[in-house]
Amino acid sequence: MFAIVMAGGAGTRLWPLSRRRTPKQLLALTGETSLLQQSVARLGALLKPHDIYVITGQSHVRATQEQLPQLPPDNVLGEPLARSTAVAAGLATVLARRESDEVALILPADHFVADEDAFADALREAARAAERGYLVTLGVVPTHPATGYGYIKAARQLHPASSTALVERFVEKPDPSAAERFLSEGGYSWNAGIFVWRVYAFRQALERFQPDLAEALGRIEAINRIPGWMTEVRDVLEPLPAVTIDVGIAEPAAAEGRMAVVPLDAGWSDIGSWSSLLEALTGARGADLVASGPHLDRDSHRVLVHGGDRLIVTVGLEDVIIVDTPDALLVCHRDRAEEIKPVLDEIARTAGDRYL
C-alpha cells in the first residue's frame, strides 16, 4: 500500500496569508506544523515514509521537500502544469512506478482531522474494500446541513457486518433546503475527496471513463527519464482538459455500481476558506473565538483573528474574520469569506501581482 498526497492547490480563499509562493498547504493554520506536514504525519500509522508520495507544482517542490525531510526527496513529485485532481492522481501513479495490484490512498494535503485514530481506521476499512476491486471514497458523517461540500448518497451495505456501502450517486453542493433534506432523510455524507483503490482498478476506470487521459499516461510511462524529460511530460499533458476525480471517474463509476463509501467520523474539515478554518478550530478547541498572535478581546464571539507582530484588540464583534499580514489586512464577515476570490481579481487589475 502507498499514498499520494495532492498538494497542488493555490488556496486563494485563504488570502492574504496564502499566496502564490506560499500556498495554504505549506502554512501552519491549525497548529505548529503546516497542513501538508499534518497530512503526511497522519499517514504514519499506516505507511513508512518511502511509501508516501506528494505531488505538487514544480515551483513548490523544494519547499515541500524542506517541510518533509523524512520522505525520500524523489517522493516529492513535480507536476509541470495543473490539470486538476484526476490528472494529478494519474500522473503521480505513473511517476511512482508502484505495482499494479497495490492499494493507493489518494488524499488532499489541506484537510484538518481531529481524531487521527478514527481517520486511520477508516482508511484501513477502505483499503479492505479496495482489495475486493471497488473504487472507494470516504464519506464524512455530516454534523450540520453544510452547503459548501458535495454529498454522497449511500445505497446498500456491502456486508451486514460492515458500514461500507455502495455509492448510489454523488450530489453537487446543495442549496440550504436540499442540505436540510439530506440530513433529515439520512444516508448522505459529505464528499471529502479522499479515494482508495488498487492501481489496476484506477487504470481500468481511466481507460473506460477518461480514455484520452489513460492514453496520455501510457505515453508518459514510456518516456525515457533523462535530463529535461519533464518537458515531454508537459507536452503530453497540455492538450488535456482539467478533470476532477469526482466528475471524471467517481460519478460514472458509481452509476455502474463500482464505487463504495466508508463512513468517516473523525472531526474532519476541508480548510478551504477562513470560515471553514474558524469552524474547524472552534469545534476542536471548544471555544468560539480563535486567535493567533498578540490579541486582547472583550465580549466577541465566533471570531477568528490571525495576527503577526502587532497587537490586535477586538471588542464586541460577532462572526468576523481578521487576518493581518505585513502588507495586507483582511476584515470580513465570516458568511462572506467565499467572496475573497473575486476581490483578488480586482486586486490583480488594480495592483498587479504585488499582493498575490
N, C-alpha and C positions, 0 to 999 in steps of 0.2 A: 504494500500500500504506500502511496505517496500523496503529497498535497501540492496544489498550485494556488498560490495566493495572488489574486489580481490586485495590483497596486497602481493602476493607471489613471485613476480619477483626478480631475482638476480641483474639485471641491470649491467651486466658485461661490456657493451659497454660504460658505464659512469665511468669506471676506469680511474684514481686512486682514485676518490672521493667515488664512490660506491664500497663497499667491502662486503664480506660475512656477517660481523657483522652489517654493516650499509648499507643496500641496498638502491637503489635510492629513493624509495617511502618515506623513512624516512629523506631524505635530503632536505634542503631549496635551491632549484636550481633556482626557478623563482620568489622568493620574500623572505619575512621574515619568512614564515612558510613552512613546508615540503609539497611535492606533495600530500602526504596522507592527511594531515590536510586540504589542499585546496580542495581536492576531497570530503571530508566529509562536509566541510563548504558549498560547492555549493549545497548540498542536503538540507540545512536548509530552503530553500524556499519552499520545498515540504514536508518535513518529520520532525517529532520530533526525538530527539536523540535516544529514545528507539526503534525506527523503522529503525535504521541504524545498519547494521552488517558489520564487517570486518573479512575476512578470510585471515590468514597469516600463515607462517611457525611457528611451535611450539616454535622455538628458538627466534622468534621475537614478541611473544605475549606480554611480559612485556613492551618492548619498545613501542609497538603500544598502549597499554593501557595508558602509561605515556604521549604519544603525544595526546591522545584523552580522556581527563578526563571527557568530557561532556557525553560520552557514558557509559551505564552500563558496568562494567567490563566483564560480561558474554556475551556481544555482540561482543567481540573480540574472534573469534573462531580460535583455533589452528589446523592446518592441519598436520597430522602425517607424511605425505610424499607427495612430489609433483607429481601430475599426470595430469597437465595442466588444462585448464580452464573449460572444461565440468565436470570433476570430482570435481573441486573446487566448482563450482556453485551448483552441485548436493548435495555435502556434506554439504555446508553451508545452503542450503534449508532444508535439513533434520534436522540439528542441531538447526536451528532457530525455528522449530516447529510452523510455521505460518499456517493460514487457507488455504485450497486448492483453494479457489476462489479469494484469494488476488492477486494483481498485484505485481510482483517482478521486481525491477530495478537491472540489473547486470552491474557493471561498474569497469573498471580497476582503480587502485589507482595512476597511474603515468602519467596522462594527464594534459595538460595545456589548459585552456579555457579563452579567453579574455573577451567575452561577456556572463556573467553568467545569465543574464535575458533571453537571447535567448536560452541558454542551458536548462534552466528550462522549457521554453515554449515548446521546442522540446520533452522533457521527458513527459510533460503533454499530448501532442498530441500522443505520442507513447503509453501512458497508455490508452488513449481512444480506440486506435486500438486494444490493448491487451484485453480490456474488451469485445471486439467482438470475441475473440478467436484466434486472429492472434499471431504468434510469430513475434516480431517486433525488428528491428535494426535501429540505427541512421546512416545515410549516410552523410558524411561531403561533403559539396559543394566544389569541388576542385578549387584551385586558380592557379595551375600550373601542368604540366604533371609529377607528382611525381612517382618515381619508387620504393619508399620504403614502399608503402602501397598497400594492396589488394584493389580491386574495387568492387562495387556493380552495377549491371545493372538493372535499374528500368523497369518495364513493365507498364501496365495501372494503372491509378489512381483509388483508391478505391471509390472515390466520386468526382464529378466535382468541388465541393467547397473545397476540401481538397488537400494538396500537398502530402499526404501519398499515396504510390503506392505499388503494389505487386512487389516482387523481381523476376526478370527473372532468374538471376544467379549471383553467386559470381565468381570473377576472381582473380587468384593469382597475386602477384606482377609482373607487366609487364616490358618488356624492354622499352627503351626510345621511339621507334617508335610506339609501341602499346599504350603507355601512351598519346602520342600526338594524336593518332587516337581517343582515348576515349574522350578527351576534344573537339575535332572538331565535333565528332558525337553527343555529348550531351547525357544525360540520365544516365551518370555514376557518381558515388560518391565514396569517399574514405571510406573504411571499418574501422570504429572507434573501433570495438569490444565492443560496448555497446548494450545490449539487454534488452527487456522489454516483459514480458509475465505473464499470470496467472500461478500460481503454478501447477494447474492440467494440463494445456496445456503443460508445460515443462515436467511433468512426463509422459504424453502420448507420447510426442516426444521421450523421452528416451526409453520407452518401445518399440517403433516402430523402432528406428534407432540405439539405443545402449542398447540392451536387457541385456547384461552382467552387464553394469553399473547400469541399473534400478534394477536388481535383487540384486546387492551388496548393493545399497542404502536401499532396503527393509530390508535386513539383519541388516544393521546398525541401522535402525529405531527401530528394535526390541531389541537391546542390552540394558540391564539394566545399567543405568548410575551410577555405583558405582565406588569408587576409583580404578583407573587402567583400566577403561573401554576403554580408547583411544588405549590401546594396542590391544584390539579386533578389533577396527576400522581399525588400521593399517594392521592387518592380513587380513581383508576383502578386503582392497584396494590394497594390494601388488601385487596380480596377474593381476590386471587390466592394460591394456596398457594406456599410456598417450594419451589423445584425446582432441582436442580443440572443443569449441562450434562451431566454423566456419565450420570445416570439418565434425565433428561428428553429428551435429544437423542442423545448418543453411542451409548448401548446400543441403542435401536431403529434408529438409522441403521446400526449395524454389522450388525444382523440382516438388513438389506436390501442389504448389500454396498456401502454408501455411505461407510464410514469407512476411512481409510488411516492407517497409523502409520509415522513416521520414527524410526529409532533415534537416541538421544541418549546419547553417551558423553563427558560434559563435567564430571565431578566434581560432579554435581547433588545437592542435598539440599533437602527441604522442611523449613524451620525451624519445625516445629510444636510442639516441646517442648524442654526443656533437654537431654534425652537426645539428640535429633537434632542439636541445636546442637553438643554435645560431639563427636558422631560426625563432623559436617562439619568442624569446626575441627581435630580431631586428624588427620583424613585430609589436610587441606590443608597443615598445618604439620609433619607428620611427628613429632609429639610426643604422648605420651599424657596429658599434663597441660596444661590450658589455663587461664590466669589473666589477669584484668584488675584494675587497681588494685594498691595495695601488698600484696605477698604474699611469704611465705617458706615453703619446703617442705623436708621431709626424707622421702624414700622413699615418696612417694604416687604412685599410678598410676590412670589412667582417671578423672581428677577434673577437674571444671570449677569454677572459682572466679570469680564475677563480683562484684567489690567496689566500694566507693566510696572514701571518705577514710580509713577505718580500716585498719590493718594486719591482715591475716588470715594466720594461721600454720596450716599443715596438716602433720601428722606421721603417717606410716604408714597413710594412707587408701587405699581402693580403691573405684572405682565409686560416687563420691559427687558430688552437686551441691550447691554452696554459692552462694547469691545474697544479697548484703547490700545493703539499701536503708535510707534514713533511718528509716523507720517499720516495716519488716518484714524478717525474716530467714528464708530458706528453707534447710533442710538436708534432703536426701532421698537415698535410694539411686537411682542412675540408672535402674534397671529399674522403679522405681515413680513415675517422673516424670509419667506419664499420670494419676496419682491426684490431681493438683493441682485439677482441675476440681471434683470432689465436695467437696474441702476448702474451696473458695471458697464453695460453697453453705452450708457450716457457718459460715464467717466472716460471710456475709451475715445468717444467722439470729441470730448472737450479737452482732455488732458493727455491723450495718447496712452502709452503703456506704462507711464511713470508709477501709477498706483496699482498696477495689475501684476 
